[in-house]
Amino acid sequence: QVHLVESGGGLAQAGGSLRLSCAASERAFNSYTIAWFRQSPGKEREFVSAISWRDGSTLYSDSVKGRFTISRDNAKNTGYLQMNSLKPSDTAVYYCAATSPPPHISPLRRESGDYDYWGQGTQVTVSA
């Protein structure tokens, strides 16, 4: 069982920045794909970004590409999401997720159903 805890959410102005952290309990953190999803009221959970455990490759949704950067520090069992040039449309609860896919499939997954472990979420609010 992997326990994930997000932090770093809060209130920012449009054009500002926030950095989210995702601390994992699992010592084998470096064998998990880490992803960020977000959900706004009345909307489905949306993929934001993922980072592979194999080679550090990354994947972003079109809505955040060029503004957000995902990273990880395996020594600290922690993943990060640096969010720059924030927009009011980025307002949502942000969730960290983890999965350890088998080696024969791509480690970068966009579907929430592909992830086995989830954090409790952290609220990000961007004011105009």
Secondary structure in CASP SS format (residue, H / E / C, confidence):
PFRMAT SS
TARGET T0000
AUTHOR 0000-0000-0000
METHOD secondary structure of the structure
MODEL  1
Q C 1.00
V C 1.00
H C 1.00
L E 1.00
V E 1.00
E E 1.00
S E 1.00
G C 1.00
G C 1.00
G E 1.00
L E 1.00
A E 1.00
Q E 1.00
A C 1.00
G C 1.00
G C 1.00
S C 1.00
L E 1.00
R E 1.00
L E 1.00
S E 1.00
C E 1.00
A E 1.00
A E 1.00
S C 1.00
E C 1.00
R C 1.00
A C 1.00
F H 1.00
N H 1.00
S H 1.00
Y C 1.00
T E 1.00
I E 1.00
A E 1.00
W E 1.00
F E 1.00
R E 1.00
Q E 1.00
S C 1.00
P C 1.00
G C 1.00
K C 1.00
E C 1.00
R C 1.00
E E 1.00
F E 1.00
V E 1.00
S E 1.00
A E 1.00
I E 1.00
S C 1.00
W C 1.00
R C 1.00
D C 1.00
G C 1.00
S C 1.00
T E 1.00
L E 1.00
Y E 1.00
S C 1.00
D C 1.00
S C 1.00
V C 1.00
K C 1.00
G C 1.00
R C 1.00
F E 1.00
T E 1.00
I E 1.00
S E 1.00
R E 1.00
D E 1.00
N H 1.00
A H 1.00
K H 1.00
N C 1.00
T E 1.00
G E 1.00
Y E 1.00
L E 1.00
Q E 1.00
M E 1.00
N C 1.00
S C 1.00
L C 1.00
K C 1.00
P H 1.00
S H 1.00
D H 1.00
T C 1.00
A E 1.00
V E 1.00
Y E 1.00
Y E 1.00
C E 1.00
A E 1.00
A E 1.00
T E 1.00
S C 1.00
P C 1.00
P C 1.00
P C 1.00
H C 1.00
I C 1.00
S C 1.00
P C 1.00
L C 1.00
R C 1.00
R C 1.00
E C 1.00
S H 1.00
G H 1.00
D H 1.00
Y C 1.00
D C 1.00
Y E 1.00
W E 1.00
G C 1.00
Q C 1.00
G C 1.00
T E 1.00
Q E 1.00
V E 1.00
T E 1.00
V E 1.00
S E 1.00
A C 1.00
END
